[in-house]
């Protein structure tokens, strides 16, 4: 019921919101929600600290941009291709990652992201556009529409992506696959003893996570008409990890709430770019210290305690 009301409000919002700036902020927040849900599957549910997700996200964007600009594919096929290529890259990254544990996985995946970023910057063939990235591709092909109408359609496309992503995540989490992932995260030895294959489940989580990240990257490229190495910078990584931690890792709605909250805060701090990263870092430290599990788990615990208190009074 509550999710239905939120969805209806989200659908009609562009009809009552006239600010182009805030429409752009909300559209970007929706794209980030897809990306953060993909990251949440690996970080939150699988317990693997994969810092290569932004590279996979960027690869999806570059693939879709090339498919749109050079192969002239229709935008749905270009977006799908971005997701599929990103899936393949994520699965390749999973192979060495599965052999490592803890901080070594973080170092491997962070190094992978940095190598991808530097290779794109060093490209002299013009395929990736080097430092400046790619632009000028058709994308959604809505250039002939009035700006306000174009912004609404792109917002609705991104919203549809969020709804489909949330549905997919719900199906995974509520299935034996989701139970297996959380079992491997919480008690890996016991899970392995019960016949749960770490290799199979981690390949699955990396594959699905890569697909969703690639879709998000493609949507970003088509929304803004550009894709560049800046997508993989330390700034975006800090922001997105903060969103996940604030909302609550390993929850379905946590990435949505954390992303929306931080997207709005970041938009308000655009006038102070010098202090934005500092404030985000401080916010991350405070969240880790004060509410380490995030907003959604804290709210769930509070609601359970309140219900128990009311039941005792009755």
Secondary structure, DSSP 4 states (H G I P E B T S, - for coil): -HHHHHHHHHHHHHHH---HHHHHHHHHHHHHHHHHHHHHIIIIIS----TTHHHHHHHHHHHHHHHHHTS---HHHHHHHHHHHHHHHHHHHHHHHTT--THHHHHHHHHHHHHHHHHHHH--SSSS-GGG-EE---TT--TTS-HHHHHHHHHHHHHHHHHHHHHHHHHHHTSHHHHHHHHHHH-HHHHHHTT--HHHHHHHHHHHHHHHHHHHHHHHHHHHSEE-GGGGSHHHHHHHHHHHHHH-TT-TTHHHHHHHHHHHHHHHTGGGHHHHHHHHHHHHHHHHHH-TT-HHHHHHHHHHHHHHHHHHH-
